[in-house]
Amino acid sequence: MKTRNIIIILALVSLLAACSNQSFTDDPAAKYQKYTAAELYAKGNKAISTRNYYNAKNYLEALESLYPFGPYAEKGQIDLIYAYYQSGEYASASATAAQYIHVYPRSARADYAYYMKGLADLYSGETWVQRTFPIDMSLRDLTTEKQAFYDFRDLIELFPNSKYTPDARQHMAFLRNMFAKHELKIANYYYKRHAYVAASNRASYLIQHYQHSPQVEPALVLLVKANRALNLPGPANDALRVLQKNFPHSPDIARLQRG
């Protein structure tokens, strides 16, 4: 029995040693410490050019770890953001972009970092299923999308002449419509469950904060209905007049006028 226990202990020790050695081997800083900063950057750059983002990440992570203040540190971090993004590691891409912005706020590539952070945050909340199939993204939690909106906003405000600014504006418009759809779905959810105060508040919030979105028209319709359900004819008529003025061809106007 004692011999068997000794054998088990030795086996466990060997396993732990193997795991330790494997962990050491997988550590980019330990694995590539014989390379110079220039060599690591060149290898990482070449791996990106051949779309081998896994190797690119390893080389650039080693560069960041071994030579954090060297002449290739800034360029390596920019490439690492891209390698993470192309690998689908959006949280790492966002974190690396945020670090770059903090360390190099006046860099000529800071606009790129803001732009990539926005893209990474935009997609970081998506699952594989959501990226593969046409699922309405407004139905889920939009925390990361809101962060992406702020990233793009910061880019536009800080770098209005950046080549990435036009695309950032388009992403912001897309996100605003997504947020508006999200608010409208919540407002409708409350209305169907006879929570008319909550429905009215949500519809009002949408109208106030997303004035140019396509969801304003149905939000005004819902606001009329919710206020009527609350026996508030004054606010209901006000909402109806706004609907008539801004959407005179709305098919809901005649129905709402009939009460």
Backbone hydrogen bonds, N-H to C=O, Kabsch-Sander energy under -0.5 kcal/mol:
donor,donor_aa,acceptor,acceptor_aa,energy
5,N,1,M,-2.0
6,I,2,K,-2.1
7,I,3,T,-2.2
8,I,4,R,-2.2
9,I,5,N,-2.4
10,L,6,I,-2.6
11,A,7,I,-2.2
12,L,8,I,-2.3
13,V,9,I,-2.4
14,S,10,L,-2.3
15,L,11,A,-2.2
16,L,12,L,-2.6
17,A,13,V,-2.3
18,A,14,S,-2.2
19,C,15,L,-2.4
20,S,16,L,-2.3
21,N,17,A,-2.4
22,Q,18,A,-2.6
23,S,19,C,-2.6
24,F,20,S,-2.0
25,T,21,N,-2.3
26,D,22,Q,-2.4
27,D,23,S,-0.9
31,K,27,D,-2.9
32,Y,28,P,-2.3
33,Q,30,A,-0.7
35,Y,32,Y,-1.8
40,L,36,T,-2.4
41,Y,37,A,-2.5
42,A,38,A,-2.3
43,K,39,E,-2.5
44,G,40,L,-2.5
45,N,41,Y,-2.7
46,K,42,A,-2.2
47,A,43,K,-2.4
48,I,44,G,-1.9
49,S,45,N,-2.0
50,T,46,K,-1.4
51,R,48,I,-1.7
52,N,47,A,-3.1
53,Y,51,R,-1.3
56,A,52,N,-2.1
57,K,53,Y,-2.4
58,N,54,Y,-1.7
59,Y,55,N,-2.5
60,L,56,A,-2.6
61,E,57,K,-2.8
62,A,58,N,-2.0
63,L,59,Y,-2.2
64,E,60,L,-2.3
65,S,61,E,-2.2
66,L,62,A,-3.2
67,Y,63,L,-2.3
70,G,67,Y,-1.0
73,A,70,G,-1.4
76,G,72,Y,-2.6
77,Q,73,A,-2.0
78,I,74,E,-1.8
79,D,75,K,-2.1
80,L,76,G,-2.0
81,I,77,Q,-2.0
82,Y,78,I,-1.5
83,A,79,D,-2.5
84,Y,80,L,-2.6
85,Y,81,I,-2.3
86,Q,82,Y,-2.8
87,S,83,A,-1.3
88,G,85,Y,-1.4
89,E,84,Y,-2.4
90,Y,88,G,-1.5
93,A,89,E,-2.2
94,S,90,Y,-2.6
95,A,91,A,-2.4
96,T,92,S,-2.5
97,A,93,A,-2.2
98,A,94,S,-2.4
99,Q,95,A,-2.1
100,Y,96,T,-2.4
101,I,97,A,-2.5
102,H,98,A,-2.0
103,V,99,Q,-2.4
104,Y,100,Y,-3.4
107,S,104,Y,-1.5
110,A,107,S,-1.3
113,A,109,R,-1.8
114,Y,110,A,-2.3
115,Y,111,D,-2.3
116,M,112,Y,-2.9
117,K,113,A,-2.3
118,G,114,Y,-2.2
119,L,115,Y,-2.2
120,A,116,M,-2.7
121,D,117,K,-2.7
122,L,118,G,-2.1
123,Y,119,L,-1.7
124,S,120,A,-1.4
125,G,121,D,-0.6
126,E,123,Y,-1.4
131,R,127,T,-1.8
132,T,128,W,-1.5
133,F,129,V,-2.6
135,I,130,Q,-0.5
135,I,133,F,-1.9
137,M,135,I,-0.7
139,L,136,D,-1.4
140,R,137,M,-1.1
146,K,142,L,-2.1
147,Q,143,T,-1.7
148,A,144,T,-2.2
149,F,145,E,-2.1
150,Y,146,K,-1.9
151,D,147,Q,-2.2
152,F,148,A,-2.6
153,R,149,F,-2.2
154,D,150,Y,-2.6
155,L,151,D,-2.1
156,I,152,F,-2.3
157,E,153,R,-2.5
158,L,154,D,-2.7
159,F,155,L,-2.7
162,S,159,F,-1.9
165,T,162,S,-1.2
168,A,164,Y,-2.1
169,R,165,T,-2.3
170,Q,166,P,-1.7
171,H,167,D,-2.2
172,M,168,A,-2.3
173,A,169,R,-2.3
174,F,170,Q,-2.3
175,L,171,H,-2.6
176,R,172,M,-2.6
177,N,173,A,-1.9
178,M,174,F,-1.8
179,F,175,L,-2.8
180,A,176,R,-2.4
181,K,177,N,-2.5
182,H,178,M,-2.1
183,E,179,F,-2.3
184,L,180,A,-2.4
185,K,181,K,-2.4
186,I,182,H,-1.8
187,A,183,E,-2.5
188,N,184,L,-2.6
189,Y,185,K,-2.1
190,Y,186,I,-2.3
191,Y,187,A,-2.3
192,K,188,N,-2.6
193,R,189,Y,-1.0
194,H,191,Y,-2.0
195,A,190,Y,-2.9
196,Y,194,H,-1.4
199,A,195,A,-2.2
200,S,196,Y,-2.6
201,N,197,V,-2.4
202,R,198,A,-2.4
203,A,199,A,-2.4
204,S,200,S,-2.4
205,Y,201,N,-2.3
206,L,202,R,-2.3
207,I,203,A,-2.4
208,Q,204,S,-2.2
209,H,205,Y,-2.5
210,Y,206,L,-2.5
213,S,210,Y,-1.7
216,V,213,S,-1.6
219,A,215,Q,-1.8
220,L,216,V,-2.3
221,V,217,E,-1.9
222,L,218,P,-2.4
223,L,219,A,-2.2
224,V,220,L,-2.2
225,K,221,V,-2.1
226,A,222,L,-2.9
227,N,223,L,-2.3
228,R,224,V,-2.1
229,A,225,K,-2.2
230,L,226,A,-1.3
231,N,228,R,-1.7
232,L,227,N,-2.8
236,A,232,L,-2.0
237,N,233,P,-2.7
238,D,234,G,-2.3
239,A,235,P,-2.2
240,L,236,A,-2.0
241,R,237,N,-2.4
242,V,238,D,-2.0
243,L,239,A,-2.2
244,Q,240,L,-2.5
245,K,241,R,-2.3
246,N,242,V,-2.3
247,F,243,L,-2.6
250,S,247,F,-2.0
253,I,250,S,-1.3
255,R,251,P,-0.5
256,L,252,D,-2.5
257,Q,253,I,-2.4
258,R,254,A,-1.5
259,G,256,L,-0.8
